[in-house]
Amino acid sequence: MTDVYEMEREEETYASDRDTTGWRNFWAVRWTRTNVITPLMVILRRGSEPKQLAFSAALGFTLGVFPIYGVTVLLCGVAVAMLGAKCNAPLLMLVNLIATPFEFTLMIPFLRVGETLVDAKPFPLTKDALWEALSGKASSELLHAIGHGLLGWLVAGPFLCLAMYLVLLPAIKWSQRQLGGQNRTPSERVVLLNEDALGKKDIGE
């Protein structure tokens, strides 16, 4: 009988047996392979529904670029608690991690969108303003800028999530076909594995 977690063990073995010489031994490559690529391959091969995976990844990215640093994991935890089985929690948290560099990149666009919506004066992005943000010495102008960034995220977030979903859905379907993942939920897959084992047992008897 094929163990439902056999793929995870095979992926770990495959990763450990790879050539660790040259660029593959670089710490950033090892970290990415261990913490991003291997978990992603395991999730795709488990056979979850592509729509669920695409939604989870899109939501994880949208929450991961929340313009206040340090609270994205909390937001993802709340989303998982609220959605339950409707989302894939491991993928949502993984994409939240992947979105970290984009969080800093998209802070300024969200800020400018919020300022445009309320017709506010653009916040000057100077070294002094950055130091105030990092040191916690927030001025009234900085607090207004944070509010504008949140407003920009709230308005642009749904469109970003929808765009990510539409892009990721066909990509996930293609990836599952290439990796052998089946378009089934994990619970359905366990049932099929049990039925297959029972059938083999009856034949043996």
PyMOL commands that place a pseudoatom at each C-alpha (Angstrom):
pseudoatom trace, name=CA, resn=MET, resi=1, chain=A, elem=C, hetatm=0, pos=[0.000, 0.000, 0.000]
pseudoatom trace, name=CA, resn=THR, resi=2, chain=A, elem=C, hetatm=0, pos=[1.296, 3.442, -0.868]
pseudoatom trace, name=CA, resn=ASP, resi=3, chain=A, elem=C, hetatm=0, pos=[1.686, 5.527, 2.283]
pseudoatom trace, name=CA, resn=VAL, resi=4, chain=A, elem=C, hetatm=0, pos=[-0.101, 8.861, 1.994]
pseudoatom trace, name=CA, resn=TYR, resi=5, chain=A, elem=C, hetatm=0, pos=[3.009, 10.526, 3.342]
pseudoatom trace, name=CA, resn=GLU, resi=6, chain=A, elem=C, hetatm=0, pos=[5.436, 8.566, 1.187]
pseudoatom trace, name=CA, resn=MET, resi=7, chain=A, elem=C, hetatm=0, pos=[5.930, 11.512, -1.147]
pseudoatom trace, name=CA, resn=GLU, resi=8, chain=A, elem=C, hetatm=0, pos=[7.176, 13.665, 1.708]
pseudoatom trace, name=CA, resn=ARG, resi=9, chain=A, elem=C, hetatm=0, pos=[9.798, 11.080, 2.647]
pseudoatom trace, name=CA, resn=GLU, resi=10, chain=A, elem=C, hetatm=0, pos=[10.811, 10.580, -0.988]
pseudoatom trace, name=CA, resn=GLU, resi=11, chain=A, elem=C, hetatm=0, pos=[11.176, 14.326, -1.477]
pseudoatom trace, name=CA, resn=GLU, resi=12, chain=A, elem=C, hetatm=0, pos=[13.331, 14.628, 1.639]
pseudoatom trace, name=CA, resn=THR, resi=13, chain=A, elem=C, hetatm=0, pos=[15.520, 11.744, 0.473]
pseudoatom trace, name=CA, resn=TYR, resi=14, chain=A, elem=C, hetatm=0, pos=[15.793, 13.242, -2.996]
pseudoatom trace, name=CA, resn=ALA, resi=15, chain=A, elem=C, hetatm=0, pos=[16.823, 16.600, -1.570]
pseudoatom trace, name=CA, resn=SER, resi=16, chain=A, elem=C, hetatm=0, pos=[19.440, 15.057, 0.714]
pseudoatom trace, name=CA, resn=ASP, resi=17, chain=A, elem=C, hetatm=0, pos=[20.925, 12.902, -2.071]
pseudoatom trace, name=CA, resn=ARG, resi=18, chain=A, elem=C, hetatm=0, pos=[21.415, 15.761, -4.498]
pseudoatom trace, name=CA, resn=ASP, resi=19, chain=A, elem=C, hetatm=0, pos=[24.822, 17.001, -5.463]
pseudoatom trace, name=CA, resn=THR, resi=20, chain=A, elem=C, hetatm=0, pos=[25.919, 19.436, -2.747]
pseudoatom trace, name=CA, resn=THR, resi=21, chain=A, elem=C, hetatm=0, pos=[28.999, 20.715, -4.562]
pseudoatom trace, name=CA, resn=GLY, resi=22, chain=A, elem=C, hetatm=0, pos=[29.419, 24.063, -6.253]
pseudoatom trace, name=CA, resn=TRP, resi=23, chain=A, elem=C, hetatm=0, pos=[26.548, 26.518, -6.285]
pseudoatom trace, name=CA, resn=ARG, resi=24, chain=A, elem=C, hetatm=0, pos=[24.119, 23.970, -4.791]
pseudoatom trace, name=CA, resn=ASN, resi=25, chain=A, elem=C, hetatm=0, pos=[26.096, 24.148, -1.544]
pseudoatom trace, name=CA, resn=PHE, resi=26, chain=A, elem=C, hetatm=0, pos=[25.550, 27.905, -1.236]
pseudoatom trace, name=CA, resn=TRP, resi=27, chain=A, elem=C, hetatm=0, pos=[23.521, 28.591, 1.918]
pseudoatom trace, name=CA, resn=ALA, resi=28, chain=A, elem=C, hetatm=0, pos=[20.824, 30.622, 0.130]
pseudoatom trace, name=CA, resn=VAL, resi=29, chain=A, elem=C, hetatm=0, pos=[20.287, 27.821, -2.389]
pseudoatom trace, name=CA, resn=ARG, resi=30, chain=A, elem=C, hetatm=0, pos=[20.114, 25.184, 0.359]
pseudoatom trace, name=CA, resn=TRP, resi=31, chain=A, elem=C, hetatm=0, pos=[17.696, 27.313, 2.407]
pseudoatom trace, name=CA, resn=THR, resi=32, chain=A, elem=C, hetatm=0, pos=[15.435, 27.947, -0.602]
pseudoatom trace, name=CA, resn=ARG, resi=33, chain=A, elem=C, hetatm=0, pos=[15.422, 24.277, -1.574]
pseudoatom trace, name=CA, resn=THR, resi=34, chain=A, elem=C, hetatm=0, pos=[14.680, 23.119, 1.980]
pseudoatom trace, name=CA, resn=ASN, resi=35, chain=A, elem=C, hetatm=0, pos=[12.148, 25.741, 3.030]
pseudoatom trace, name=CA, resn=VAL, resi=36, chain=A, elem=C, hetatm=0, pos=[10.442, 26.693, -0.249]
pseudoatom trace, name=CA, resn=ILE, resi=37, chain=A, elem=C, hetatm=0, pos=[10.929, 24.291, -3.149]
pseudoatom trace, name=CA, resn=THR, resi=38, chain=A, elem=C, hetatm=0, pos=[10.647, 20.972, -1.289]
pseudoatom trace, name=CA, resn=PRO, resi=39, chain=A, elem=C, hetatm=0, pos=[7.488, 21.943, 0.701]
pseudoatom trace, name=CA, resn=LEU, resi=40, chain=A, elem=C, hetatm=0, pos=[5.914, 23.342, -2.468]
pseudoatom trace, name=CA, resn=MET, resi=41, chain=A, elem=C, hetatm=0, pos=[6.543, 20.107, -4.378]
pseudoatom trace, name=CA, resn=VAL, resi=42, chain=A, elem=C, hetatm=0, pos=[5.072, 18.071, -1.530]
pseudoatom trace, name=CA, resn=ILE, resi=43, chain=A, elem=C, hetatm=0, pos=[1.926, 20.232, -1.463]
pseudoatom trace, name=CA, resn=LEU, resi=44, chain=A, elem=C, hetatm=0, pos=[1.431, 19.991, -5.218]
pseudoatom trace, name=CA, resn=ARG, resi=45, chain=A, elem=C, hetatm=0, pos=[1.907, 16.204, -5.214]
pseudoatom trace, name=CA, resn=ARG, resi=46, chain=A, elem=C, hetatm=0, pos=[-0.622, 15.616, -2.445]
pseudoatom trace, name=CA, resn=GLY, resi=47, chain=A, elem=C, hetatm=0, pos=[-3.423, 16.017, -4.943]
pseudoatom trace, name=CA, resn=SER, resi=48, chain=A, elem=C, hetatm=0, pos=[-5.396, 18.906, -3.435]
pseudoatom trace, name=CA, resn=GLU, resi=49, chain=A, elem=C, hetatm=0, pos=[-7.911, 20.687, -5.632]
pseudoatom trace, name=CA, resn=PRO, resi=50, chain=A, elem=C, hetatm=0, pos=[-6.238, 23.266, -7.899]
pseudoatom trace, name=CA, resn=LYS, resi=51, chain=A, elem=C, hetatm=0, pos=[-8.868, 25.895, -7.073]
pseudoatom trace, name=CA, resn=GLN, resi=52, chain=A, elem=C, hetatm=0, pos=[-8.213, 25.497, -3.356]
pseudoatom trace, name=CA, resn=LEU, resi=53, chain=A, elem=C, hetatm=0, pos=[-4.456, 25.739, -3.882]
pseudoatom trace, name=CA, resn=ALA, resi=54, chain=A, elem=C, hetatm=0, pos=[-4.747, 28.776, -6.165]
pseudoatom trace, name=CA, resn=PHE, resi=55, chain=A, elem=C, hetatm=0, pos=[-7.042, 30.537, -3.711]
pseudoatom trace, name=CA, resn=SER, resi=56, chain=A, elem=C, hetatm=0, pos=[-4.759, 29.729, -0.765]
pseudoatom trace, name=CA, resn=ALA, resi=57, chain=A, elem=C, hetatm=0, pos=[-1.664, 30.953, -2.609]
pseudoatom trace, name=CA, resn=ALA, resi=58, chain=A, elem=C, hetatm=0, pos=[-3.371, 34.147, -3.795]
pseudoatom trace, name=CA, resn=LEU, resi=59, chain=A, elem=C, hetatm=0, pos=[-4.700, 34.892, -0.315]
pseudoatom trace, name=CA, resn=GLY, resi=60, chain=A, elem=C, hetatm=0, pos=[-1.353, 34.108, 1.284]
pseudoatom trace, name=CA, resn=PHE, resi=61, chain=A, elem=C, hetatm=0, pos=[0.427, 36.525, -1.060]
pseudoatom trace, name=CA, resn=THR, resi=62, chain=A, elem=C, hetatm=0, pos=[-2.156, 39.265, -0.547]
pseudoatom trace, name=CA, resn=LEU, resi=63, chain=A, elem=C, hetatm=0, pos=[-1.912, 38.981, 3.230]
pseudoatom trace, name=CA, resn=GLY, resi=64, chain=A, elem=C, hetatm=0, pos=[1.858, 38.651, 2.945]
pseudoatom trace, name=CA, resn=VAL, resi=65, chain=A, elem=C, hetatm=0, pos=[2.196, 42.134, 1.411]
pseudoatom trace, name=CA, resn=PHE, resi=66, chain=A, elem=C, hetatm=0, pos=[0.207, 43.815, 4.197]
pseudoatom trace, name=CA, resn=PRO, resi=67, chain=A, elem=C, hetatm=0, pos=[1.951, 47.197, 4.553]
pseudoatom trace, name=CA, resn=ILE, resi=68, chain=A, elem=C, hetatm=0, pos=[2.727, 46.846, 8.264]
pseudoatom trace, name=CA, resn=TYR, resi=69, chain=A, elem=C, hetatm=0, pos=[5.729, 44.621, 8.841]
pseudoatom trace, name=CA, resn=GLY, resi=70, chain=A, elem=C, hetatm=0, pos=[5.497, 41.844, 11.435]
pseudoatom trace, name=CA, resn=VAL, resi=71, chain=A, elem=C, hetatm=0, pos=[1.765, 41.110, 11.440]
pseudoatom trace, name=CA, resn=THR, resi=72, chain=A, elem=C, hetatm=0, pos=[1.369, 39.064, 8.259]
pseudoatom trace, name=CA, resn=VAL, resi=73, chain=A, elem=C, hetatm=0, pos=[1.768, 35.717, 10.050]
pseudoatom trace, name=CA, resn=LEU, resi=74, chain=A, elem=C, hetatm=0, pos=[-0.962, 36.732, 12.495]
pseudoatom trace, name=CA, resn=LEU, resi=75, chain=A, elem=C, hetatm=0, pos=[-3.257, 37.699, 9.606]
pseudoatom trace, name=CA, resn=CYS, resi=76, chain=A, elem=C, hetatm=0, pos=[-2.631, 34.356, 7.913]
pseudoatom trace, name=CA, resn=GLY, resi=77, chain=A, elem=C, hetatm=0, pos=[-3.382, 32.535, 11.164]
pseudoatom trace, name=CA, resn=VAL, resi=78, chain=A, elem=C, hetatm=0, pos=[-6.692, 34.367, 11.474]
pseudoatom trace, name=CA, resn=ALA, resi=79, chain=A, elem=C, hetatm=0, pos=[-7.515, 33.556, 7.836]
pseudoatom trace, name=CA, resn=VAL, resi=80, chain=A, elem=C, hetatm=0, pos=[-6.786, 29.846, 8.362]
pseudoatom trace, name=CA, resn=ALA, resi=81, chain=A, elem=C, hetatm=0, pos=[-8.936, 29.794, 11.512]
pseudoatom trace, name=CA, resn=MET, resi=82, chain=A, elem=C, hetatm=0, pos=[-11.834, 31.475, 9.715]
pseudoatom trace, name=CA, resn=LEU, resi=83, chain=A, elem=C, hetatm=0, pos=[-11.665, 29.525, 6.444]
pseudoatom trace, name=CA, resn=GLY, resi=84, chain=A, elem=C, hetatm=0, pos=[-10.817, 26.100, 7.860]
pseudoatom trace, name=CA, resn=ALA, resi=85, chain=A, elem=C, hetatm=0, pos=[-10.895, 23.392, 5.198]
pseudoatom trace, name=CA, resn=LYS, resi=86, chain=A, elem=C, hetatm=0, pos=[-11.641, 25.926, 2.460]
pseudoatom trace, name=CA, resn=CYS, resi=87, chain=A, elem=C, hetatm=0, pos=[-7.965, 26.830, 2.267]
pseudoatom trace, name=CA, resn=ASN, resi=88, chain=A, elem=C, hetatm=0, pos=[-4.688, 24.936, 2.293]
pseudoatom trace, name=CA, resn=ALA, resi=89, chain=A, elem=C, hetatm=0, pos=[-2.979, 26.191, 5.436]
pseudoatom trace, name=CA, resn=PRO, resi=90, chain=A, elem=C, hetatm=0, pos=[0.581, 24.977, 4.629]
pseudoatom trace, name=CA, resn=LEU, resi=91, chain=A, elem=C, hetatm=0, pos=[0.527, 26.614, 1.187]
pseudoatom trace, name=CA, resn=LEU, resi=92, chain=A, elem=C, hetatm=0, pos=[-0.964, 29.832, 2.554]
pseudoatom trace, name=CA, resn=MET, resi=93, chain=A, elem=C, hetatm=0, pos=[1.798, 30.115, 5.153]
pseudoatom trace, name=CA, resn=LEU, resi=94, chain=A, elem=C, hetatm=0, pos=[4.479, 29.162, 2.620]
pseudoatom trace, name=CA, resn=VAL, resi=95, chain=A, elem=C, hetatm=0, pos=[3.392, 31.832, 0.142]
pseudoatom trace, name=CA, resn=ASN, resi=96, chain=A, elem=C, hetatm=0, pos=[3.233, 34.317, 3.000]
pseudoatom trace, name=CA, resn=LEU, resi=97, chain=A, elem=C, hetatm=0, pos=[6.931, 33.604, 3.534]
pseudoatom trace, name=CA, resn=ILE, resi=98, chain=A, elem=C, hetatm=0, pos=[7.687, 33.939, -0.183]
pseudoatom trace, name=CA, resn=ALA, resi=99, chain=A, elem=C, hetatm=0, pos=[5.866, 37.296, -0.275]
pseudoatom trace, name=CA, resn=THR, resi=100, chain=A, elem=C, hetatm=0, pos=[8.178, 38.899, 2.309]
pseudoatom trace, name=CA, resn=PRO, resi=101, chain=A, elem=C, hetatm=0, pos=[10.454, 40.680, -0.223]
pseudoatom trace, name=CA, resn=PHE, resi=102, chain=A, elem=C, hetatm=0, pos=[7.399, 41.962, -2.089]
pseudoatom trace, name=CA, resn=GLU, resi=103, chain=A, elem=C, hetatm=0, pos=[5.999, 43.383, 1.155]
pseudoatom trace, name=CA, resn=PHE, resi=104, chain=A, elem=C, hetatm=0, pos=[8.684, 46.073, 1.201]
pseudoatom trace, name=CA, resn=THR, resi=105, chain=A, elem=C, hetatm=0, pos=[8.447, 46.629, -2.549]
pseudoatom trace, name=CA, resn=LEU, resi=106, chain=A, elem=C, hetatm=0, pos=[4.680, 47.226, -2.541]
pseudoatom trace, name=CA, resn=MET, resi=107, chain=A, elem=C, hetatm=0, pos=[4.561, 49.499, 0.510]
pseudoatom trace, name=CA, resn=ILE, resi=108, chain=A, elem=C, hetatm=0, pos=[5.168, 52.607, -1.609]
pseudoatom trace, name=CA, resn=PRO, resi=109, chain=A, elem=C, hetatm=0, pos=[2.539, 51.779, -4.287]
pseudoatom trace, name=CA, resn=PHE, resi=110, chain=A, elem=C, hetatm=0, pos=[-0.041, 51.108, -1.562]
pseudoatom trace, name=CA, resn=LEU, resi=111, chain=A, elem=C, hetatm=0, pos=[0.910, 54.392, 0.103]
pseudoatom trace, name=CA, resn=ARG, resi=112, chain=A, elem=C, hetatm=0, pos=[0.507, 56.338, -3.142]
pseudoatom trace, name=CA, resn=VAL, resi=113, chain=A, elem=C, hetatm=0, pos=[-2.835, 54.685, -3.895]
pseudoatom trace, name=CA, resn=GLY, resi=114, chain=A, elem=C, hetatm=0, pos=[-4.155, 55.631, -0.465]
pseudoatom trace, name=CA, resn=GLU, resi=115, chain=A, elem=C, hetatm=0, pos=[-2.915, 59.207, -0.824]
pseudoatom trace, name=CA, resn=THR, resi=116, chain=A, elem=C, hetatm=0, pos=[-4.585, 59.473, -4.215]
pseudoatom trace, name=CA, resn=LEU, resi=117, chain=A, elem=C, hetatm=0, pos=[-7.902, 58.211, -2.853]
pseudoatom trace, name=CA, resn=VAL, resi=118, chain=A, elem=C, hetatm=0, pos=[-8.040, 60.836, -0.094]
pseudoatom trace, name=CA, resn=ASP, resi=119, chain=A, elem=C, hetatm=0, pos=[-6.285, 63.532, -2.154]
pseudoatom trace, name=CA, resn=ALA, resi=120, chain=A, elem=C, hetatm=0, pos=[-3.523, 63.838, 0.432]
pseudoatom trace, name=CA, resn=LYS, resi=121, chain=A, elem=C, hetatm=0, pos=[-0.095, 65.378, 0.026]
pseudoatom trace, name=CA, resn=PRO, resi=122, chain=A, elem=C, hetatm=0, pos=[2.497, 62.722, -0.887]
pseudoatom trace, name=CA, resn=PHE, resi=123, chain=A, elem=C, hetatm=0, pos=[4.539, 61.603, 2.087]
pseudoatom trace, name=CA, resn=PRO, resi=124, chain=A, elem=C, hetatm=0, pos=[8.252, 62.396, 1.546]
pseudoatom trace, name=CA, resn=LEU, resi=125, chain=A, elem=C, hetatm=0, pos=[10.303, 59.198, 1.594]
pseudoatom trace, name=CA, resn=THR, resi=126, chain=A, elem=C, hetatm=0, pos=[13.433, 60.562, 3.279]
pseudoatom trace, name=CA, resn=LYS, resi=127, chain=A, elem=C, hetatm=0, pos=[16.071, 59.022, 5.539]
pseudoatom trace, name=CA, resn=ASP, resi=128, chain=A, elem=C, hetatm=0, pos=[14.605, 60.863, 8.524]
pseudoatom trace, name=CA, resn=ALA, resi=129, chain=A, elem=C, hetatm=0, pos=[11.144, 59.426, 7.855]
pseudoatom trace, name=CA, resn=LEU, resi=130, chain=A, elem=C, hetatm=0, pos=[12.603, 55.919, 7.540]
pseudoatom trace, name=CA, resn=TRP, resi=131, chain=A, elem=C, hetatm=0, pos=[14.509, 56.330, 10.802]
pseudoatom trace, name=CA, resn=GLU, resi=132, chain=A, elem=C, hetatm=0, pos=[11.330, 57.462, 12.570]
pseudoatom trace, name=CA, resn=ALA, resi=133, chain=A, elem=C, hetatm=0, pos=[9.516, 54.382, 11.293]
pseudoatom trace, name=CA, resn=LEU, resi=134, chain=A, elem=C, hetatm=0, pos=[12.299, 52.007, 12.392]
pseudoatom trace, name=CA, resn=SER, resi=135, chain=A, elem=C, hetatm=0, pos=[12.846, 53.630, 15.794]
pseudoatom trace, name=CA, resn=GLY, resi=136, chain=A, elem=C, hetatm=0, pos=[9.144, 53.805, 16.653]
pseudoatom trace, name=CA, resn=LYS, resi=137, chain=A, elem=C, hetatm=0, pos=[9.180, 57.598, 16.941]
pseudoatom trace, name=CA, resn=ALA, resi=138, chain=A, elem=C, hetatm=0, pos=[6.142, 58.096, 14.759]
pseudoatom trace, name=CA, resn=SER, resi=139, chain=A, elem=C, hetatm=0, pos=[5.161, 61.634, 13.897]
pseudoatom trace, name=CA, resn=SER, resi=140, chain=A, elem=C, hetatm=0, pos=[1.649, 62.632, 12.925]
pseudoatom trace, name=CA, resn=GLU, resi=141, chain=A, elem=C, hetatm=0, pos=[2.721, 62.703, 9.264]
pseudoatom trace, name=CA, resn=LEU, resi=142, chain=A, elem=C, hetatm=0, pos=[4.070, 59.159, 9.538]
pseudoatom trace, name=CA, resn=LEU, resi=143, chain=A, elem=C, hetatm=0, pos=[0.885, 57.924, 11.208]
pseudoatom trace, name=CA, resn=HIS, resi=144, chain=A, elem=C, hetatm=0, pos=[-1.157, 59.452, 8.391]
pseudoatom trace, name=CA, resn=ALA, resi=145, chain=A, elem=C, hetatm=0, pos=[1.147, 57.772, 5.861]
pseudoatom trace, name=CA, resn=ILE, resi=146, chain=A, elem=C, hetatm=0, pos=[0.603, 54.400, 7.547]
pseudoatom trace, name=CA, resn=GLY, resi=147, chain=A, elem=C, hetatm=0, pos=[-3.141, 54.970, 7.371]
pseudoatom trace, name=CA, resn=HIS, resi=148, chain=A, elem=C, hetatm=0, pos=[-2.910, 55.815, 3.690]
pseudoatom trace, name=CA, resn=GLY, resi=149, chain=A, elem=C, hetatm=0, pos=[-0.869, 52.661, 3.065]
pseudoatom trace, name=CA, resn=LEU, resi=150, chain=A, elem=C, hetatm=0, pos=[-3.502, 50.554, 4.818]
pseudoatom trace, name=CA, resn=LEU, resi=151, chain=A, elem=C, hetatm=0, pos=[-6.226, 52.192, 2.757]
pseudoatom trace, name=CA, resn=GLY, resi=152, chain=A, elem=C, hetatm=0, pos=[-4.315, 51.510, -0.436]
pseudoatom trace, name=CA, resn=TRP, resi=153, chain=A, elem=C, hetatm=0, pos=[-3.890, 47.844, 0.535]
pseudoatom trace, name=CA, resn=LEU, resi=154, chain=A, elem=C, hetatm=0, pos=[-7.579, 47.475, 1.404]
pseudoatom trace, name=CA, resn=VAL, resi=155, chain=A, elem=C, hetatm=0, pos=[-8.596, 48.864, -1.990]
pseudoatom trace, name=CA, resn=ALA, resi=156, chain=A, elem=C, hetatm=0, pos=[-5.945, 47.156, -4.138]
pseudoatom trace, name=CA, resn=GLY, resi=157, chain=A, elem=C, hetatm=0, pos=[-5.810, 43.891, -2.159]
pseudoatom trace, name=CA, resn=PRO, resi=158, chain=A, elem=C, hetatm=0, pos=[-8.954, 42.253, -3.596]
pseudoatom trace, name=CA, resn=PHE, resi=159, chain=A, elem=C, hetatm=0, pos=[-7.836, 43.021, -7.157]
pseudoatom trace, name=CA, resn=LEU, resi=160, chain=A, elem=C, hetatm=0, pos=[-4.359, 41.679, -6.394]
pseudoatom trace, name=CA, resn=CYS, resi=161, chain=A, elem=C, hetatm=0, pos=[-5.828, 38.498, -4.909]
pseudoatom trace, name=CA, resn=LEU, resi=162, chain=A, elem=C, hetatm=0, pos=[-8.101, 37.969, -7.930]
pseudoatom trace, name=CA, resn=ALA, resi=163, chain=A, elem=C, hetatm=0, pos=[-5.258, 38.559, -10.394]
pseudoatom trace, name=CA, resn=MET, resi=164, chain=A, elem=C, hetatm=0, pos=[-3.007, 36.107, -8.509]
pseudoatom trace, name=CA, resn=TYR, resi=165, chain=A, elem=C, hetatm=0, pos=[-5.778, 33.496, -8.480]
pseudoatom trace, name=CA, resn=LEU, resi=166, chain=A, elem=C, hetatm=0, pos=[-6.392, 33.766, -12.233]
pseudoatom trace, name=CA, resn=VAL, resi=167, chain=A, elem=C, hetatm=0, pos=[-2.668, 33.454, -12.948]
pseudoatom trace, name=CA, resn=LEU, resi=168, chain=A, elem=C, hetatm=0, pos=[-1.950, 30.657, -10.469]
pseudoatom trace, name=CA, resn=LEU, resi=169, chain=A, elem=C, hetatm=0, pos=[-4.912, 28.393, -11.267]
pseudoatom trace, name=CA, resn=PRO, resi=170, chain=A, elem=C, hetatm=0, pos=[-3.704, 27.241, -14.731]
pseudoatom trace, name=CA, resn=ALA, resi=171, chain=A, elem=C, hetatm=0, pos=[-0.110, 27.150, -13.467]
pseudoatom trace, name=CA, resn=ILE, resi=172, chain=A, elem=C, hetatm=0, pos=[-1.052, 24.847, -10.586]
pseudoatom trace, name=CA, resn=LYS, resi=173, chain=A, elem=C, hetatm=0, pos=[-3.093, 22.579, -12.859]
pseudoatom trace, name=CA, resn=TRP, resi=174, chain=A, elem=C, hetatm=0, pos=[-0.115, 22.251, -15.205]
pseudoatom trace, name=CA, resn=SER, resi=175, chain=A, elem=C, hetatm=0, pos=[2.300, 21.647, -12.316]
pseudoatom trace, name=CA, resn=GLN, resi=176, chain=A, elem=C, hetatm=0, pos=[0.116, 18.916, -10.836]
pseudoatom trace, name=CA, resn=ARG, resi=177, chain=A, elem=C, hetatm=0, pos=[-0.048, 17.147, -14.187]
pseudoatom trace, name=CA, resn=GLN, resi=178, chain=A, elem=C, hetatm=0, pos=[3.734, 17.298, -14.488]
pseudoatom trace, name=CA, resn=LEU, resi=179, chain=A, elem=C, hetatm=0, pos=[4.320, 16.113, -10.914]
pseudoatom trace, name=CA, resn=GLY, resi=180, chain=A, elem=C, hetatm=0, pos=[1.648, 13.428, -10.948]
pseudoatom trace, name=CA, resn=GLY, resi=181, chain=A, elem=C, hetatm=0, pos=[-0.625, 15.137, -8.432]
pseudoatom trace, name=CA, resn=GLN, resi=182, chain=A, elem=C, hetatm=0, pos=[-4.286, 14.193, -8.745]
pseudoatom trace, name=CA, resn=ASN, resi=183, chain=A, elem=C, hetatm=0, pos=[-7.191, 16.593, -8.706]
pseudoatom trace, name=CA, resn=ARG, resi=184, chain=A, elem=C, hetatm=0, pos=[-8.530, 15.272, -5.407]
pseudoatom trace, name=CA, resn=THR, resi=185, chain=A, elem=C, hetatm=0, pos=[-8.661, 16.435, -1.830]
pseudoatom trace, name=CA, resn=PRO, resi=186, chain=A, elem=C, hetatm=0, pos=[-6.380, 14.649, 0.676]
pseudoatom trace, name=CA, resn=SER, resi=187, chain=A, elem=C, hetatm=0, pos=[-9.340, 12.917, 2.362]
pseudoatom trace, name=CA, resn=GLU, resi=188, chain=A, elem=C, hetatm=0, pos=[-10.576, 11.541, -0.969]
pseudoatom trace, name=CA, resn=ARG, resi=189, chain=A, elem=C, hetatm=0, pos=[-7.100, 10.317, -1.731]
pseudoatom trace, name=CA, resn=VAL, resi=190, chain=A, elem=C, hetatm=0, pos=[-6.843, 8.441, 1.584]
pseudoatom trace, name=CA, resn=VAL, resi=191, chain=A, elem=C, hetatm=0, pos=[-10.158, 6.719, 0.827]
pseudoatom trace, name=CA, resn=LEU, resi=192, chain=A, elem=C, hetatm=0, pos=[-8.890, 5.643, -2.598]
pseudoatom trace, name=CA, resn=LEU, resi=193, chain=A, elem=C, hetatm=0, pos=[-5.661, 4.320, -1.098]
pseudoatom trace, name=CA, resn=ASN, resi=194, chain=A, elem=C, hetatm=0, pos=[-7.596, 2.318, 1.491]
pseudoatom trace, name=CA, resn=GLU, resi=195, chain=A, elem=C, hetatm=0, pos=[-9.898, 0.908, -1.191]
pseudoatom trace, name=CA, resn=ASP, resi=196, chain=A, elem=C, hetatm=0, pos=[-6.876, -0.044, -3.258]
pseudoatom trace, name=CA, resn=ALA, resi=197, chain=A, elem=C, hetatm=0, pos=[-5.307, -1.815, -0.283]
pseudoatom trace, name=CA, resn=LEU, resi=198, chain=A, elem=C, hetatm=0, pos=[-8.508, -3.717, 0.472]
pseudoatom trace, name=CA, resn=GLY, resi=199, chain=A, elem=C, hetatm=0, pos=[-8.773, -4.795, -3.162]
pseudoatom trace, name=CA, resn=LYS, resi=200, chain=A, elem=C, hetatm=0, pos=[-5.228, -6.144, -3.145]
pseudoatom trace, name=CA, resn=LYS, resi=201, chain=A, elem=C, hetatm=0, pos=[-5.937, -7.970, 0.115]
pseudoatom trace, name=CA, resn=ASP, resi=202, chain=A, elem=C, hetatm=0, pos=[-9.042, -9.649, -1.337]
pseudoatom trace, name=CA, resn=ILE, resi=203, chain=A, elem=C, hetatm=0, pos=[-7.075, -10.749, -4.379]
pseudoatom trace, name=CA, resn=GLY, resi=204, chain=A, elem=C, hetatm=0, pos=[-4.372, -12.226, -2.172]
pseudoatom trace, name=CA, resn=GLU, resi=205, chain=A, elem=C, hetatm=0, pos=[-6.901, -14.183, -0.157]
for i in range(1, 205): cmd.bond("trace and resi %d" % i, "trace and resi %d" % (i + 1))
show_as sticks, trace
zoom trace
